[in-house]
Amino acid sequence: MSSISSRFVCRRLRSTRATFRYTAKTVLIGLSWVPVIAYVANHVVWIGVIDGSSMTPTLNPETNGLAKDVTLLWKLNAKNYNSYKRGEVIVLRNPRDPEGTVVKRIIAFEGEEVRTRFPYPESTVIVPPRHFWVEGDNIHSIDSNTYGPIPIGLVTARVQTIVFPLGRWGSVPTAGGRDPRSVVVGLSYSRYPKST
């Protein structure tokens, strides 16, 4: 009887060791992916939930505030100033609260003279080098008309695609908000140097 019970205990112990080894191996393999996922999330691509009405009706068109758009945020090459186009929607650090982010549309680039809206203290402003003039699509948005031109250093991502709700799946439109043709009133200097 004792030899049978000792065999049973030995088998049980071997089974427990094998289970432990398998579990430890699985956990270590899973943990080895954490840095990869963290790198991709911080530097390549991530999924973001758009909160607020600043970009209504392009993003979060529901007026009840319950439905929020889920978007694909492209972070790769976010600091390359010359890769941006007028009308693109970007995510940037909030100039008033660096812990937060805001979503705005690019209206003007460096060297362009912009017709501002209230509460900006001047009627026009020239966008400085490596800065953008950004505005929300909603007229009540807090944007460059409040805090002025935005440096490229505050930009963290492009809003590429709406992925949810499924009925709105697709690229984020490059048109919306104030028409840049009515905002940009002149060109102070060229964004691109002349080739000789």
C-alpha positions in Angstrom: 0.0 0.0 0.0 2.8 2.4 0.8 4.6 1.7 -2.5 1.4 2.5 -4.4 0.9 5.7 -2.6 4.5 6.8 -3.0 4.3 6.1 -6.7 1.1 8.1 -6.9 2.8 11.0 -5.0 5.8 10.8 -7.3 3.6 10.9 -10.4 1.6 13.8 -8.9 4.8 15.7 -8.1 6.2 15.2 -11.6 2.9 16.4 -13.1 2.9 19.4 -10.8 6.6 20.2 -11.8 5.7 19.9 -15.5 2.7 22.2 -15.1 4.8 24.7 -13.2 7.5 24.6 -15.9 4.9 25.0 -18.7 3.3 27.9 -16.8 6.6 29.6 -16.1 7.7 29.3 -19.7 4.4 30.7 -21.0 4.6 33.7 -18.6 8.2 34.4 -19.5 7.4 34.3 -23.2 4.4 36.6 -22.6 6.5 39.0 -20.6 9.2 39.1 -23.3 6.6 40.7 -25.6 5.8 43.6 -23.2 8.7 45.8 -24.4 7.7 45.2 -28.0 4.1 46.2 -27.4 5.2 49.2 -25.4 7.5 50.4 -28.2 4.8 49.9 -30.8 2.2 51.8 -28.7 4.5 54.7 -28.0 6.3 55.1 -31.3 4.3 53.4 -34.2 0.6 53.0 -33.9 -2.1 52.8 -31.2 -5.9 52.9 -30.9 -7.3 56.0 -29.3 -10.8 57.1 -28.1 -11.8 60.6 -29.1 -13.3 62.4 -26.2 -15.1 65.8 -26.4 -16.9 67.8 -29.1 -14.0 69.9 -30.4 -13.9 68.0 -33.7 -17.6 67.5 -34.2 -19.0 66.7 -36.7 -15.9 65.0 -38.2 -15.3 63.0 -35.0 -17.9 62.2 -32.4 -20.9 63.5 -34.5 -23.4 62.2 -31.9 -24.6 65.2 -29.9 -25.5 63.2 -26.9 -21.9 62.6 -26.0 -22.4 58.9 -25.3 -21.0 57.6 -28.5 -17.2 58.2 -28.9 -15.2 57.5 -32.0 -12.3 55.0 -31.7 -9.5 55.8 -34.1 -6.2 54.5 -35.3 -3.4 56.9 -34.2 -0.3 56.8 -36.4 2.7 57.8 -34.4 5.5 56.8 -36.7 7.2 59.9 -38.2 5.1 62.3 -36.1 7.9 64.8 -35.6 8.7 65.2 -39.4 7.3 68.6 -40.1 7.4 68.3 -43.9 5.3 65.1 -43.9 2.1 66.9 -42.9 -0.6 68.2 -45.2 -3.2 70.9 -44.7 -6.4 69.5 -43.4 -4.8 66.5 -41.5 -6.2 65.8 -38.1 -3.5 65.4 -35.4 -3.1 64.6 -31.7 -0.9 67.0 -29.7 0.0 67.7 -26.1 -2.4 70.3 -24.7 -0.5 73.6 -24.5 -2.5 74.5 -21.3 -2.1 71.1 -19.6 0.9 69.0 -20.8 -0.5 65.9 -19.2 -3.5 66.0 -21.5 -3.9 65.7 -25.3 -6.1 67.4 -27.8 -7.2 66.6 -31.3 -7.2 69.4 -34.0 -7.0 70.0 -37.7 -4.0 71.6 -39.4 -5.1 74.9 -41.0 -1.8 76.6 -41.8 2.0 76.1 -41.8 5.1 78.2 -41.1 5.3 81.5 -42.9 1.6 81.7 -43.7 -0.5 84.6 -42.4 -3.7 83.5 -40.7 -6.9 85.4 -40.1 -7.7 84.7 -36.5 -10.9 84.5 -34.5 -11.8 85.6 -31.0 -10.2 85.3 -28.4 -6.8 85.7 -30.2 -5.5 89.2 -29.4 -4.6 90.1 -33.1 -6.6 90.0 -36.3 -3.9 88.2 -38.2 -0.7 86.3 -37.2 2.2 84.8 -39.1 2.9 81.2 -38.2 6.5 80.9 -37.0 9.0 78.3 -38.3 8.2 74.6 -37.5 4.8 75.6 -36.1 1.2 74.8 -37.2 -2.0 76.8 -36.8 -4.6 74.2 -35.7 -8.3 74.5 -35.1 -11.2 72.2 -34.1 -14.0 71.6 -36.5 -16.5 72.8 -33.9 -16.7 76.7 -33.8 -16.6 76.5 -29.9 -13.3 74.6 -30.0 -10.3 75.8 -27.8 -7.5 75.8 -30.4 -4.8 78.1 -31.8 -7.2 81.0 -31.6 -6.8 80.6 -27.8 -3.2 79.5 -27.4 -1.5 80.5 -30.7 0.6 78.5 -33.2 1.6 75.0 -32.1 5.3 73.8 -32.3 5.9 70.4 -34.0 7.3 69.2 -30.7 3.8 69.0 -29.2 2.5 66.7 -32.0 2.3 63.1 -30.9 0.3 61.4 -33.7 -1.9 61.6 -36.8 -5.6 60.5 -36.6 -5.6 58.1 -39.6 -8.8 56.0 -39.5 -12.1 55.8 -37.6 -12.4 52.1 -36.6 -15.5 52.3 -34.4 -18.5 52.6 -34.6 -18.3 50.2 -37.6 -20.8 52.3 -39.6 -18.3 55.1 -39.7 -15.2 52.9 -40.5 -12.9 54.7 -42.9 -10.3 57.4 -43.3 -10.6 60.7 -41.4 -11.7 63.4 -43.9 -9.2 66.1 -44.7 -12.0 68.7 -45.1 -13.9 70.1 -42.2 -14.1 73.1 -39.9 -13.1 76.5 -41.3 -12.1 76.5 -44.9 -8.3 77.1 -44.9 -8.7 79.2 -48.0 -10.6 81.7 -45.9 -8.2 81.5 -43.0 -4.8 81.8 -44.7 -4.6 85.3 -46.1 -1.0 85.4 -47.3 2.4 83.9 -47.4 5.2 85.7 -45.5 8.0 83.3 -46.6 8.1 80.0 -48.4 7.9 76.8 -46.4 10.4 75.2 -48.8 13.8 76.8 -49.7 14.3 77.6 -53.3 16.7 75.3 -55.1 19.6 76.9 -56.9 
